[in-house]
Amino acid sequence: MRGEIKICGLTNLADARWALEQGADYLGFVLYRRSPRGIAVQDLRQILQGLPDEACAVAVVVNESSEFVRALTQSCRLHAVQYHGEEMPGTLAPDGVATWRAVKLSDGVWKPDPGTWEVDRFVMDAAGAGYGGSGLKIDWNEAEGFARKHRAMLAGGLGPGTVAEAIGKVRPLGVDVASGVEQWPGRKDPGKVRDFVRVAREAFDAAG
């Protein structure tokens, strides 16, 4: 299967370039001030100016207004907006930009209800305190069931040592990693990024 790989929580041009060079399909940027990986819109704009036009950037937003998102997509070259807060069902990114929606598994229930969202894809994650990625491993059995019904990427607790098993079990559309390839929050470990992409690609190829 042709799985997709997203390296998220990028905060600087060097890490973004490295992820792209290693073969990442998507580059994720968190526009949430309270996140240790959060960056400002002007920072994102500067990073994107240093990347090739074909780079697929995904902006992760939390409870931002539609005006903010519209201005963001007008000033930054984005492939998708990933909603990660308490946004209203049916919220969509502006025309020409894909809509992704994070869903978290809490006590066996996916929140928000995926049936109320029409999106390009979901990003499955484990429930954690606050917003943003939890870094916690999700229940792969539950994730497998979700991925059979929806276009969904798998996040949460992934790293070079776990991603192959996760892909084999869940068979998601793609995988999404942030803390699992870091030296510290906001700074990627080049070796871990390289190994994650390589192992994930091999696992997707083996999954057929």
KARA-V110266 format. One record per pair of residues at least 24 apart in sequence whose ideal C-beta (glycine too) atoms are under 10 Angstrom apart, sorted by sequence separation. I is the first residue (numbers start at 1). GAP is how many residues later the second one is. If there is no record, write none. Layout:
BEGIN
I;GAP, I;GAP
END
This chain:
BEGIN
11;24, 27;24, 38;24, 53;24, 55;24, 56;24, 58;24, 59;24, 60;24, 61;24, 62;24, 63;24, 69;24, 70;24, 73;24, 88;24, 89;24, 103;24, 104;24, 122;24, 133;24, 135;24, 146;24, 147;24, 156;24, 175;24, 11;25, 35;25, 54;25, 60;25, 62;25, 66;25, 69;25, 72;25, 86;25, 87;25, 89;25, 92;25, 122;25, 133;25, 137;25, 140;25, 144;25, 145;25, 147;25, 155;25, 175;25, 9;26, 11;26, 51;26, 61;26, 66;26, 86;26, 89;26, 90;26, 91;26, 92;26, 93;26, 124;26, 140;26, 143;26, 144;26, 146;26, 147;26, 174;26, 9;27, 10;27, 11;27, 12;27, 35;27, 41;27, 45;27, 48;27, 49;27, 66;27, 70;27, 85;27, 89;27, 90;27, 92;27, 93;27, 104;27, 122;27, 140;27, 143;27, 144;27, 9;28, 11;28, 16;28, 27;28, 28;28, 29;28, 30;28, 31;28, 32;28, 34;28, 44;28, 48;28, 49;28, 66;28, 69;28, 88;28, 89;28, 90;28, 91;28, 92;28, 122;28, 124;28, 125;28, 128;28, 138;28, 140;28, 141;28, 142;28, 143;28, 144;28, 175;28, 8;29, 9;29, 10;29, 26;29, 27;29, 28;29, 29;29, 30;29, 31;29, 32;29, 33;29, 47;29, 48;29, 83;29, 88;29, 89;29, 90;29, 102;29, 104;29, 121;29, 122;29, 123;29, 124;29, 125;29, 126;29, 127;29, 137;29, 140;29, 141;29, 143;29, 160;29, 175;29, 9;30, 13;30, 17;30, 25;30, 26;30, 27;30, 28;30, 29;30, 30;30, 31;30, 32;30, 41;30, 45;30, 46;30, 48;30, 87;30, 102;30, 104;30, 121;30, 122;30, 123;30, 124;30, 125;30, 126;30, 140;30, 174;30, 12;31, 16;31, 20;31, 24;31, 25;31, 26;31, 27;31, 28;31, 29;31, 30;31, 31;31, 32;31, 41;31, 44;31, 45;31, 102;31, 108;31, 119;31, 120;31, 121;31, 122;31, 123;31, 124;31, 125;31, 126;31, 139;31, 160;31, 161;31, 11;32, 15;32, 16;32, 20;32, 24;32, 26;32, 28;32, 29;32, 30;32, 32;32, 44;32, 45;32, 61;32, 104;32, 110;32, 114;32, 119;32, 121;32, 122;32, 123;32, 124;32, 125;32, 138;32, 140;32, 160;32, 163;32, 167;32, 171;32, 172;32, 11;33, 13;33, 14;33, 17;33, 25;33, 31;33, 42;33, 44;33, 105;33, 109;33, 110;33, 117;33, 119;33, 123;33, 159;33, 160;33, 163;33, 167;33, 171;33, 10;34, 12;34, 13;34, 16;34, 17;34, 20;34, 41;34, 42;34, 44;34, 59;34, 83;34, 104;34, 105;34, 108;34, 115;34, 160;34, 161;34, 162;34, 163;34, 165;34, 166;34, 167;34, 12;35, 13;35, 16;35, 17;35, 20;35, 41;35, 110;35, 114;35, 115;35, 160;35, 161;35, 163;35, 164;35, 167;35, 168;35, 172;35, 11;36, 13;36, 14;36, 19;36, 20;36, 83;36, 110;36, 114;36, 159;36, 160;36, 163;36, 164;36, 167;36, 168;36, 171;36, 10;37, 13;37, 31;37, 82;37, 105;37, 159;37, 160;37, 162;37, 163;37, 166;37, 167;37, 170;37, 171;37, 12;38, 13;38, 17;38, 31;38, 59;38, 82;38, 105;38, 114;38, 158;38, 160;38, 161;38, 163;38, 164;38, 165;38, 167;38, 168;38, 169;38, 16;39, 58;39, 80;39, 81;39, 82;39, 84;39, 160;39, 163;39, 164;39, 167;39, 168;39, 58;40, 60;40, 62;40, 80;40, 82;40, 83;40, 110;40, 159;40, 160;40, 163;40, 164;40, 167;40, 16;41, 31;41, 59;41, 79;41, 80;41, 82;41, 84;41, 105;41, 163;41, 56;42, 58;42, 60;42, 110;42, 135;42, 158;42, 164;42, 103;43, 133;43, 135;43, 136;43, 164;43, 133;44, 135;44, 31;45, 86;45, 133;45, 134;45, 135;45, 85;46, 124;46, 132;46, 133;46, 10;47, 29;47, 84;47, 85;47, 103;47, 133;47, 135;47, 10;48, 84;48, 124;48, 29;49, 35;49, 84;49, 101;49, 103;49, 123;49, 124;49, 6;50, 8;50, 31;50, 122;50, 123;50, 135;50, 7;51, 9;51, 31;51, 100;51, 101;51, 102;51, 104;51, 105;51, 121;51, 122;51, 123;51, 125;51, 4;52, 6;52, 8;52, 27;52, 28;52, 30;52, 32;52, 100;52, 104;52, 121;52, 123;52, 124;52, 26;53, 29;53, 31;53, 32;53, 100;53, 102;53, 120;53, 121;53, 123;53, 25;54, 26;54, 28;54, 30;54, 26;56, 60;63, 58;65, 62;68, 63;68, 62;69, 61;70, 62;70, 60;71, 82;71, 28;72, 60;72, 60;73, 6;74, 8;74, 26;74, 102;74, 6;76, 100;76, 6;94, 38;94, 82;94, 28;95, 35;95, 37;95, 34;96, 35;96, 36;96, 37;96, 34;97, 35;97, 32;98, 34;98, 35;98, 32;99, 32;100, 30;101, 30;102, 30;103, 28;105, 8;115, 60;116, 4;117, 6;117, 58;118, 60;118, 9;123, 8;124, 9;124, 8;125, 9;126, 26;127, 28;127, 37;141, 36;142, 37;142, 35;143, 36;143, 37;145, 36;146, 6;147, 8;147, 38;147, 39;147, 5;148, 26;148, 28;148, 30;148, 36;148, 37;148, 38;148, 4;149, 6;149, 25;149, 28;149, 36;149, 37;149, 3;150, 25;150, 26;150, 28;150, 35;150, 36;150, 37;150, 3;151, 35;151, 24;153, 30;156, 24;157, 5;158, 19;158, 22;159, 19;162, 3;164, 1;166, 15;166, 9;167, 15;167, 3;168, 4;168, 6;168, 7;168, 8;168, 9;168, 10;168, 15;168, 22;168, 3;169, 4;169, 5;169, 6;169, 7;169, 8;169, 9;169, 19;169, 21;169, 24;169, 1;170, 3;170, 4;170, 5;170, 6;170, 7;170, 8;170, 9;170, 18;170, 23;170, 1;171, 2;171, 3;171, 4;171, 5;171, 6;171, 7;171, 8;171, 9;171, 15;171, 18;171, 19;171, 22;171, 23;171, 1;172, 2;172, 3;172, 4;172, 5;172, 6;172, 8;172, 9;172, 15;172, 16;172, 18;172, 21;172, 22;172, 24;172, 25;172, 1;173, 7;173, 8;173, 9;173, 14;173, 15;173, 21;173, 22;173, 24;173, 7;174, 11;174, 12;174, 14;174, 15;174, 19;174, 22;174, 23;174, 11;175, 12;175, 15;175, 18;175, 19;175, 22;175, 23;175, 9;176, 10;176, 11;176, 12;176, 14;176, 18;176, 21;176, 22;176, 24;176, 9;177, 10;177, 11;177, 19;177, 23;177, 9;178, 10;178, 15;178, 19;178, 23;178, 9;179, 22;179, 7;181, 10;183, 7;186, 5;188, 7;189, 7;190, 5;191, 5;192, 5;195, 4;196, 5;196, 3;197, 3;198, 2;199, 5;199, 3;200, 4;200, 3;201, 1;202, 2;202, 3;202, 1;203, 2;203, 1;204, 3;204, 1;205, 2;205, 1;206, 1;207
END
